[in-house]
């Protein structure tokens, strides 16, 4: 083992802090790794660690709970359509079913990028790299989260405009929120809500402060990644080339090589604009009535531009390719973590 003070510039390209190494292996977050170390669950070269202030190299023998640390695998990312009624956690103290219980058996060990509440549906990103999850969750990354929201109550569009300045509720300051009323139908209304912080129960708390009760909440986009045509319970991997395009800074800071020549680096040539909306490219606000809706095709209306019943707009984009060979979450057996 080495310490950060003795690392040379050449050595720093390989060694890394133990908490970061555990996170990169997809076992846990950095914060959880530090707790594991404090609990005496991590040993390096036969020595049980008592502090996370340790740097390890590729040849160090790392053991967690008596098991060797798995070898690092290439960073991967998946889109998952989380149904409501599942908890986004590895273990639930109340014994409720988690998203990890219903994932396909052939999926490797993964962690979620952020969380969705028990009753919240929609796009949940999964990765085998804890460092990537941390990067995507940071507010400084600046990625917008878009939701389709159904509320009970009558929406005042002027009050929605006021959310763009931010709002304080019970001493908690929420950042700017873009909220657009899509349709008022009787006592219910559908809205598109875009935010960048993603604090705990942010959408629900903000709506409640306006006298509105959220009765359905669906995340349709997380940064450039969209829910698209994923059915409930389906999982689809983001192609490596697309992943490196969208998070080029993360891979560049880590020194990873791009998936293909001239891809994922600052010197990469810009790719031609697609002729239609892609699952992995977000629609620019103001392009057609809502931040999560694709532009209408020539001679027609935008697909899913208006909510209808319990099938909200924004879950599908016109450019998605059909999926096959995947079933709903209920068809997967429970998998031990």
C-alpha positions as a Python dict, from the first residue, in 0.01 Angstrom:
ca = {
    (1, 'X'): (0, 0, 0),
    (2, 'X'): (106, 356, -58),
    (3, 'X'): (-12, 688, 75),
    (4, 'X'): (-105, 994, -132),
    (5, 'X'): (198, 1182, 4),
    (6, 'X'): (448, 933, -145),
    (7, 'X'): (285, 889, -483),
    (8, 'X'): (484, 1020, -778),
    (9, 'X'): (304, 1168, -1079),
    (10, 'X'): (366, 841, -1264),
    (11, 'X'): (224, 634, -977),
    (12, 'X'): (-87, 850, -945),
    (13, 'X'): (-200, 735, -1288),
    (14, 'X'): (-259, 385, -1147),
    (15, 'X'): (-316, 391, -769),
    (16, 'X'): (-637, 532, -624),
    (17, 'X'): (-806, 576, -287),
    (18, 'X'): (-956, 258, -147),
    (19, 'X'): (-1309, 403, -129),
    (20, 'X'): (-1292, 502, -494),
    (21, 'X'): (-1163, 156, -587),
    (22, 'X'): (-1457, -11, -412),
    (23, 'X'): (-1700, 226, -581),
    (24, 'X'): (-1551, 161, -924),
    (25, 'X'): (-1600, -210, -867),
    (26, 'X'): (-1973, -142, -831),
    (27, 'X'): (-1997, -271, -476),
    (28, 'X'): (-2114, 52, -316),
    (29, 'X'): (-2079, 428, -316),
    (30, 'X'): (-1773, 604, -176),
    (31, 'X'): (-1968, 700, 134),
    (32, 'X'): (-2077, 341, 193),
    (33, 'X'): (-1719, 225, 137),
    (34, 'X'): (-1599, 456, 413),
    (35, 'X'): (-1860, 308, 647),
    (36, 'X'): (-1754, -44, 554),
    (37, 'X'): (-1395, 44, 637),
    (38, 'X'): (-1497, 191, 973),
    (39, 'X'): (-1682, -135, 1046),
    (40, 'X'): (-1367, -339, 974),
    (41, 'X'): (-1509, -509, 666),
    (42, 'X'): (-1223, -422, 429),
    (43, 'X'): (-869, -560, 431),
    (44, 'X'): (-575, -484, 202),
    (45, 'X'): (-284, -728, 177),
    (46, 'X'): (-405, -903, 491),
    (47, 'X'): (-437, -585, 700),
    (48, 'X'): (-784, -478, 814),
    (49, 'X'): (-827, -109, 739),
    (50, 'X'): (-936, 138, 1004),
    (51, 'X'): (-922, 450, 786),
    (52, 'X'): (-1020, 527, 423),
    (53, 'X'): (-706, 743, 386),
    (54, 'X'): (-526, 464, 202),
    (55, 'X'): (-425, 440, -162),
    (56, 'X'): (-416, 103, -336),
    (57, 'X'): (-258, -8, -661),
    (58, 'X'): (-355, -268, -919),
    (59, 'X'): (-141, -537, -750),
    (60, 'X'): (-281, -493, -398),
    (61, 'X'): (-498, -775, -262),
    (62, 'X'): (-831, -625, -151),
    (63, 'X'): (-1084, -830, 45),
    (64, 'X'): (-1436, -724, 146),
    (65, 'X'): (-1625, -937, 399),
    (66, 'X'): (-1377, -1216, 336),
    (67, 'X'): (-1430, -1214, -41),
    (68, 'X'): (-1171, -1092, -294),
    (69, 'X'): (-1265, -772, -472),
    (70, 'X'): (-1383, -854, -825),
    (71, 'X'): (-1171, -736, -1114),
    (72, 'X'): (-1266, -403, -1268),
    (73, 'X'): (-1492, -435, -1569),
    (74, 'X'): (-1551, -182, -1847),
    (75, 'X'): (-1793, 89, -1737),
    (76, 'X'): (-2148, 19, -1851),
    (77, 'X'): (-2483, 195, -1818),
    (78, 'X'): (-2840, 69, -1852),
    (79, 'X'): (-3180, 236, -1884),
    (80, 'X'): (-3447, 73, -1670),
    (81, 'X'): (-3821, 145, -1663),
    (82, 'X'): (-3899, 124, -1294),
    (83, 'X'): (-4256, 29, -1212),
    (84, 'X'): (-4425, 178, -909),
    (85, 'X'): (-4428, -31, -591),
    (86, 'X'): (-4054, -110, -592),
    (87, 'X'): (-3797, 34, -354),
    (88, 'X'): (-3475, 173, -504),
    (89, 'X'): (-3234, 25, -254),
    (90, 'X'): (-3026, -290, -226),
    (91, 'X'): (-3198, -393, 98),
    (92, 'X'): (-3517, -271, 258),
    (93, 'X'): (-3562, -284, 635),
    (94, 'X'): (-3938, -330, 588),
    (95, 'X'): (-3893, -632, 363),
    (96, 'X'): (-4044, -464, 56),
    (97, 'X'): (-3949, -576, -294),
    (98, 'X'): (-3662, -378, -448),
    (99, 'X'): (-3572, -301, -807),
    (100, 'X'): (-3270, -529, -771),
    (101, 'X'): (-3497, -824, -687),
    (102, 'X'): (-3658, -816, -1031),
    (103, 'X'): (-3367, -734, -1262),
    (104, 'X'): (-3271, -993, -1526),
    (105, 'X'): (-3045, -1271, -1403),
    (106, 'X'): (-2781, -1200, -1668),
    (107, 'X'): (-2732, -843, -1549),
    (108, 'X'): (-2406, -795, -1353),
    (109, 'X'): (-2391, -634, -1011),
    (110, 'X'): (-2523, -278, -1057),
    (111, 'X'): (-2609, 27, -852),
    (112, 'X'): (-2865, 295, -927),
    (113, 'X'): (-2795, 652, -1031),
    (114, 'X'): (-2997, 830, -764),
    (115, 'X'): (-3329, 693, -649),
    (116, 'X'): (-3698, 699, -729),
    (117, 'X'): (-3964, 692, -459),
    (118, 'X'): (-4173, 382, -398),
    (119, 'X'): (-4465, 516, -603),
    (120, 'X'): (-4257, 697, -866),
    (121, 'X'): (-4223, 531, -1206),
    (122, 'X'): (-4006, 579, -1509),
    (123, 'X'): (-3642, 608, -1605),
    (124, 'X'): (-3384, 479, -1359),
    (125, 'X'): (-3022, 458, -1472),
    (126, 'X'): (-2816, 161, -1356),
    (127, 'X'): (-2439, 121, -1377),
    (128, 'X'): (-2165, -118, -1269),
    (129, 'X'): (-1938, 177, -1184),
    (130, 'X'): (-1999, 362, -859),
    (131, 'X'): (-1780, 651, -969),
    (132, 'X'): (-1994, 707, -1277),
    (133, 'X'): (-2307, 702, -1059),
    (134, 'X'): (-2155, 965, -833),
    (135, 'X'): (-2060, 1183, -1131),
    (136, 'X'): (-2410, 1167, -1281),
    (137, 'X'): (-2574, 1254, -948),
    (138, 'X'): (-2364, 1562, -876),
    (139, 'X'): (-2554, 1893, -913),
    (140, 'X'): (-2241, 2036, -1076),
    (141, 'X'): (-2291, 1794, -1366),
    (142, 'X'): (-2597, 2006, -1442),
    (143, 'X'): (-2815, 1736, -1594),
    (144, 'X'): (-3188, 1802, -1599),
    (145, 'X'): (-3442, 1551, -1471),
    (146, 'X'): (-3775, 1562, -1652),
    (147, 'X'): (-4100, 1428, -1513),
    (148, 'X'): (-4455, 1384, -1631),
    (149, 'X'): (-4673, 1472, -1337),
    (150, 'X'): (-5045, 1414, -1286),
    (151, 'X'): (-5199, 1614, -1006),
    (152, 'X'): (-5539, 1645, -850),
    (153, 'X'): (-5644, 2008, -838),
    (154, 'X'): (-5671, 2310, -1063),
    (155, 'X'): (-5337, 2445, -1183),
    (156, 'X'): (-5265, 2817, -1204),
    (157, 'X'): (-5016, 2864, -1494),
    (158, 'X'): (-4895, 3193, -1343),
    (159, 'X'): (-4790, 3016, -1024),
    (160, 'X'): (-4601, 2762, -1231),
    (161, 'X'): (-4404, 3042, -1394),
    (162, 'X'): (-4301, 3161, -1049),
    (163, 'X'): (-4123, 2831, -984),
    (164, 'X'): (-3852, 2938, -1229),
    (165, 'X'): (-3715, 3163, -952),
    (166, 'X'): (-3696, 2876, -704),
    (167, 'X'): (-3905, 2825, -394),
    (168, 'X'): (-3848, 2773, -20),
    (169, 'X'): (-4069, 2521, 163),
    (170, 'X'): (-4038, 2451, 537),
    (171, 'X'): (-3689, 2597, 541),
    (172, 'X'): (-3570, 2398, 239),
    (173, 'X'): (-3463, 2601, -64),
    (174, 'X'): (-3541, 2441, -399),
    (175, 'X'): (-3368, 2565, -712),
    (176, 'X'): (-3533, 2686, -1033),
    (177, 'X'): (-3800, 2453, -1167),
    (178, 'X'): (-3952, 2462, -1514),
    (179, 'X'): (-4316, 2355, -1496),
    (180, 'X'): (-4554, 2356, -1794),
    (181, 'X'): (-4925, 2282, -1780),
    (182, 'X'): (-5005, 2038, -2061),
    (183, 'X'): (-5369, 1966, -1996),
    (184, 'X'): (-5638, 2030, -1737),
    (185, 'X'): (-5900, 1758, -1754),
    (186, 'X'): (-6169, 1787, -1492),
    (187, 'X'): (-6018, 1778, -1146),
    (188, 'X'): (-5687, 1636, -1273),
    (189, 'X'): (-5408, 1794, -1473),
    (190, 'X'): (-5093, 1675, -1650),
    (191, 'X'): (-4774, 1878, -1633),
    (192, 'X'): (-4414, 1851, -1750),
    (193, 'X'): (-4168, 1940, -1475),
    (194, 'X'): (-3794, 1984, -1524),
    (195, 'X'): (-3546, 2027, -1239),
    (196, 'X'): (-3173, 1991, -1188),
    (197, 'X'): (-3125, 1924, -818),
    (198, 'X'): (-3350, 1627, -751),
    (199, 'X'): (-3386, 1671, -376),
    (200, 'X'): (-3585, 1417, -178),
    (201, 'X'): (-3955, 1429, -278),
    (202, 'X'): (-3892, 1762, -451),
    (203, 'X'): (-4173, 1742, -707),
    (204, 'X'): (-4430, 1622, -453),
    (205, 'X'): (-4336, 1884, -194),
    (206, 'X'): (-4347, 2169, -446),
    (207, 'X'): (-4685, 2061, -581),
    (208, 'X'): (-4828, 2023, -230),
    (209, 'X'): (-4716, 2378, -149),
    (210, 'X'): (-4941, 2491, -436),
    (211, 'X'): (-5241, 2295, -309),
    (212, 'X'): (-5197, 2014, -562),
    (213, 'X'): (-5177, 1642, -486),
    (214, 'X'): (-4951, 1428, -703),
    (215, 'X'): (-5126, 1104, -796),
    (216, 'X'): (-4882, 989, -1063),
    (217, 'X'): (-4515, 1074, -1117),
    (218, 'X'): (-4307, 944, -1406),
    (219, 'X'): (-3946, 1034, -1482),
    (220, 'X'): (-3907, 1048, -1860),
    (221, 'X'): (-3552, 1179, -1891),
    (222, 'X'): (-3228, 1203, -1696),
    (223, 'X'): (-2992, 1433, -1880),
    (224, 'X'): (-2963, 1313, -2241),
    (225, 'X'): (-3101, 967, -2162),
    (226, 'X'): (-3474, 920, -2215),
    (227, 'X'): (-3732, 663, -2115),
    (228, 'X'): (-3841, 630, -2477),
    (229, 'X'): (-4032, 314, -2560),
    (230, 'X'): (-3905, 105, -2270),
    (231, 'X'): (-4195, -93, -2130),
    (232, 'X'): (-4245, -128, -1755),
    (233, 'X'): (-3973, -350, -1611),
    (234, 'X'): (-3759, -351, -1925),
    (235, 'X'): (-3383, -293, -1918),
    (236, 'X'): (-3172, -180, -2213),
    (237, 'X'): (-2800, -110, -2214),
    (238, 'X'): (-2673, 223, -2343),
    (239, 'X'): (-2423, 155, -2625),
    (240, 'X'): (-2066, 221, -2513),
    (241, 'X'): (-2009, 470, -2791),
    (242, 'X'): (-2318, 670, -2689),
    (243, 'X'): (-2220, 654, -2322),
    (244, 'X'): (-1875, 795, -2389),
    (245, 'X'): (-2021, 1066, -2610),
    (246, 'X'): (-2258, 1185, -2340),
    (247, 'X'): (-2017, 1171, -2045),
    (248, 'X'): (-1694, 1248, -2230),
    (249, 'X'): (-1563, 1463, -1943),
    (250, 'X'): (-1595, 1177, -1695),
    (251, 'X'): (-1394, 938, -1913),
    (252, 'X'): (-1141, 1206, -2008),
    (253, 'X'): (-1074, 1294, -1642),
    (254, 'X'): (-1024, 926, -1568),
    (255, 'X'): (-797, 874, -1867),
    (256, 'X'): (-1006, 604, -2033),
    (257, 'X'): (-963, 549, -2403),
    (258, 'X'): (-1265, 624, -2621),
    (259, 'X'): (-1473, 337, -2752),
    (260, 'X'): (-1381, 424, -3110),
    (261, 'X'): (-1132, 662, -3274),
    (262, 'X'): (-1227, 1027, -3238),
    (263, 'X'): (-1514, 946, -3003),
    (264, 'X'): (-1565, 1082, -2652),
    (265, 'X'): (-1277, 1331, -2652),
    (266, 'X'): (-1253, 1706, -2684),
    (267, 'X'): (-1102, 1666, -3032),
    (268, 'X'): (-1381, 1449, -3162),
    (269, 'X'): (-1552, 1576, -3475),
    (270, 'X'): (-1920, 1661, -3423),
    (271, 'X'): (-2158, 1390, -3533),
    (272, 'X'): (-2424, 1482, -3791),
    (273, 'X'): (-2758, 1570, -3639),
    (274, 'X'): (-3007, 1280, -3651),
    (275, 'X'): (-3306, 1313, -3875),
    (276, 'X'): (-3537, 1220, -3590),
    (277, 'X'): (-3539, 1225, -3214),
    (278, 'X'): (-3310, 957, -3067),
    (279, 'X'): (-3364, 773, -2743),
    (280, 'X'): (-3034, 910, -2620),
    (281, 'X'): (-3069, 1272, -2731),
    (282, 'X'): (-3294, 1503, -2536),
    (283, 'X'): (-3534, 1740, -2708),
    (284, 'X'): (-3447, 2105, -2668),
    (285, 'X'): (-3696, 2308, -2461),
    (286, 'X'): (-3923, 2516, -2674),
    (287, 'X'): (-3904, 2281, -2971),
    (288, 'X'): (-4265, 2176, -2958),
    (289, 'X'): (-4482, 2250, -2656),
    (290, 'X'): (-4288, 2071, -2380),
    (291, 'X'): (-3932, 1982, -2278),
    (292, 'X'): (-3978, 1608, -2313),
    (293, 'X'): (-4176, 1591, -2634),
    (294, 'X'): (-4027, 1529, -2979),
    (295, 'X'): (-4081, 1760, -3270),
    (296, 'X'): (-4382, 1664, -3482),
    (297, 'X'): (-4310, 1471, -3800),
    (298, 'X'): (-4398, 1637, -4127),
    (299, 'X'): (-4770, 1645, -4181),
    (300, 'X'): (-4860, 1502, -3845),
    (301, 'X'): (-4893, 1564, -3475),
    (302, 'X'): (-4612, 1492, -3231),
    (303, 'X'): (-4625, 1141, -3094),
    (304, 'X'): (-4750, 1147, -2738),
    (305, 'X'): (-4787, 1525, -2731),
    (306, 'X'): (-5100, 1507, -2522),
    (307, 'X'): (-5170, 1283, -2223),
    (308, 'X'): (-5454, 1042, -2253),
    (309, 'X'): (-5587, 870, -1947),
    (310, 'X'): (-5312, 689, -1764),
    (311, 'X'): (-5079, 680, -2065),
    (312, 'X'): (-4894, 1011, -2031),
    (313, 'X'): (-4719, 1193, -2306),
    (314, 'X'): (-4343, 1195, -2319),
    (315, 'X'): (-4293, 825, -2251),
    (316, 'X'): (-4231, 760, -2618),
    (317, 'X'): (-4031, 934, -2885),
    (318, 'X'): (-4087, 903, -3257),
    (319, 'X'): (-3734, 784, -3330),
    (320, 'X'): (-3717, 489, -3090),
    (321, 'X'): (-3646, 152, -3235),
    (322, 'X'): (-3875, -135, -3139),
    (323, 'X'): (-3753, -359, -2862),
    (324, 'X'): (-3786, -734, -2851),
    (325, 'X'): (-3703, -1024, -2632),
    (326, 'X'): (-3770, -845, -2303),
    (327, 'X'): (-4054, -904, -2064),
    (328, 'X'): (-4204, -714, -1774),
    (329, 'X'): (-4046, -712, -1433),
    (330, 'X'): (-4291, -967, -1307),
    (331, 'X'): (-4141, -1233, -1534),
    (332, 'X'): (-3800, -1214, -1375),
    (333, 'X'): (-3716, -1423, -1074),
    (334, 'X'): (-3586, -1267, -755),
    (335, 'X'): (-3210, -1231, -760),
    (336, 'X'): (-2993, -1230, -449),
    (337, 'X'): (-2762, -928, -418),
}
